[in-house]
Amino acid sequence: MNKFSREEFLFLARIAQQTERFNDMIEFIKHFLDQELNKEERSILSAAYKNVVGNKRAELRVLTAIEQKESRKQTDQYTLNYIRNYKHKIEGELKNSCSEILNLIDSTLYPNAKQVDSKVFYLKMKGDYNRYLAEFLLDNEYHGAVEQATQAYKEADVLAKSNLSTTSPIRLGLHLNQSVFYYEILQNATEAIRIANEAFEQAIAQVDTVNEENYKDCTLIMQLLRDNLTLWNNPEEEANDDQ
């Protein structure tokens, strides 16, 4: 298989995506990370880790809800320990997956990125996957993840505002997820609303100039920004991100 070309590995990654074998997608993608990825390749990479990590995050939310429910019912300690041990197993898997993509970003993807949109894309991913770690890590590990996410989002923000249009899906996706980070992890609703509102207002002023290729993604993210701005007036609701 090592003799396959870059195009053949990309084709295999697409097939793995269609069959929802996301771990296989990741393994195929790793064979062509030696050069800067183009837009399609970045999308494939993002989708692979989004699904692997997204599934683990969903599993962890379910287990956390079960743990809380059983604790309220005063379930016996043996059963609670079993649930918690299983939860720790999922946390370990989630930590490994997040750490893997973060290591790839630092060691290969970002250093190989020459285009500004690629740099912003990977810095956004770095912020996102540290944010996912901050959702369940504790103490020093939590603070480390928060610090890494904050720095990555800020670096991406500076690059995006200097080089990408206000309607760029990469820039909009960055500000969508950055605002969720401020709201859910830092619990800073004021800053979250400022980031989301600024991104939405600047984009809507230029939406008529968006080309056909980007229009769907642009308007979808704008809708998510608007939804979050509405939800954040009702704190019990959960915000959207583009993962």
N, C-alpha and C positions, 0 to 999 in steps of 0.2 A: 504493500500500500504506500510505502514511502516513495515509490517511483511515480506516483500519481502527480499530475501537474496541478498548479494552483487552481486552474479552472475546474479540474475534475474534483478537487476537494471542495470547492465552492458548490458544485453541483450536488455532491453527496450531502453537504450541509443543508441544502434546500430540501432534498428528499427526506432527511432526518426531521426537518421542521414540519413537513407535511404529515409525517407519521407520528409526530409529537414525541420523538426520541431526542429530547433536548440535551441530555448528557452526551449523546453521540454527536450532536451538532457541535458541541464545544470541542470534542476531540478532533473532529475534522477541521474546525477553524484554526486550531493550534498549529496546523501544518503550514499555514500561510501568513503567520504574523511577523515574518522577518522583514516585510516591507510595509510602507504606509498603506492602510486600507482605504479603498474608495468608498463612496456613499453606500452602495449596496452591501459591501462587505461589512461595513460598520453596522448597518442595520441587522444583518444576520447575526453578528456577534452580540449586539444588544438584545435581540430577541431570544437568543439561546440562554443567556444569563438571566434575563428578565423572567423567563418561564421557570427555570430551575429554582432561582431564589424566590420568585413569587409564590410558587407552590409551597416551599418551606415556610414562608411567612404566613401563608394561609393556615397551614397545619399548626403552627405555633399559636395563632390566634384561637383556633378551635380548642387546643389543649389548655390554654390559659383560661378560657371560658369554662371548660369542664372542671378544672382545678378550683376555680372560684365557686362554682355551683356546689361541688362536693364539700368544700370547706364550710359553706353556709349550712349545709345539711348535717354537719358534724359527722361526716363519714369517718370510719375507723382509720387510724393512722397508717395501717398497712396499705390500704387502698390508695390513700393520698400519696404515700411514698412511691407507689408504683406509677401513679400519674406523673409525679414530679420527675422521677427518673426517666420516664419516656419523653417528657418535655425537655429535659437536659440533653437527651440524645438528639432531638430535633434541633435544639439550639447549637449543638456541636456541628451538625451537618450544615446548618445555615452559616455559622461562623466560617467554616472551611470554604464554602462556595464564595462568600463575600471576600474572604482573604485572597482567594485564588485570582479573582478578577482584579482586585486592587493591586496585587503583585504584578499582574500582567500590564496594567496601566503604567505603573511606576517603572518597570524594568524594560518594557518593549513598546507598548502602544503610544504612550505620550512622547518618549524620546524619538520615535520614528515619525511623528506627526509634523508635517511641514506646513500644511494648510491651516489657517486660523480656525475654520469651522471644525476641523478634526481636533484641534487643541481644546476648543470649547466643549466639544462632544465628550472627550475623555475626562476633562476636569469635572463636567457635570456628572458623569458616571462615578467618578471618585467621590464626589459629594453624596450621590445617591446611596452607594453601597456602604459608606461609612454611616449614613443615616439609618440604613437598615440594621446595622450592628448596634447603633445607639438605642434602637427600639427595645433591646433585651439585655444588653450587657450592663454590668454593674460597676460601681466604684471607679477605679483608675482606668479600666478598659472602656467604660462608658465615656469618661471625660476625654480620653484619647480619641475615641471615634468622633465625638462632638467637635473637638478641636480640628481634626482632619477634615471633617465635612465643612465646617465653617470656612476654613482656609481655601478649600477647593472651590466652593461656590463663589467666594469673593474673587478669586483669581479668574474664574470663568466669567463672572459678571463684568470685570474690567475689560477683558478681551472682547466679550460680546458687544458691549456698548461702544467700543472703539472701532469695531470692524464689521459687525453684522447688522443688517437692517432690523428695524423694530418688528417686522413681520416674519423674520427668519424662524422657521419651526424649531431650529436648534436653540436660538435665543429665547423664544417663548417657552419651550420645554424646560430650559434652565430656570427661568424665573418662576414657572409653575412649581417645580420641585423645590426650589430654594424657599419659596414662600411657605410651602408645606413644612419644610424643616423648621423654619422659625416658629410656625404655629404649633406643631405637634411635639417637637423635640425641645426647642428652647422656650416654648410656651410664651412667646412674645407676639401676641395677636396684633399689636400696633404695627410692628415692622412687617409681619406677614401680609397684612392688608395693604400696607404701603407698596410693597414689592409687587403684589398681584395687581393692584389697581393701576400702578404706573405702567406695567407691562401691557395690560389690557387697553388702557386709554391711548398709549402710543401706537399700538398695533391697529386699533380700530380707525385711527386717523389716516392710516396708510393702506387699509385693507383693499381698497379699490385698485391699488397698483400691484397686487400680488399676482405672480404668474400662475398659469394653470397647474404647473407641476407641484407648487407648494400650497395652493389654495386650500385643498382639503385638510392637510395637516395643520395649517395655520388657523383656520376657522375652528377646527376641533379643539385645539389647545386653548384658543380664546374662549370657547364655551366652557371648558373646564375651569379656567381662571374666573369667569363670571359666576359659575356654580359655586366655587369655593368662597368667593366674596359674599355670596348670599348665605351659604351655610355657616360662615363664621359669625353671622349675627345670631346663630342658634348653636351654642357651643356643644350641645350633646350630639350633633351630627359629625360624621367623619369626612375629612377632606379627600379630594381626588388628587392623584398625581399621574404622570404619564409613565411611571415606572422606569 
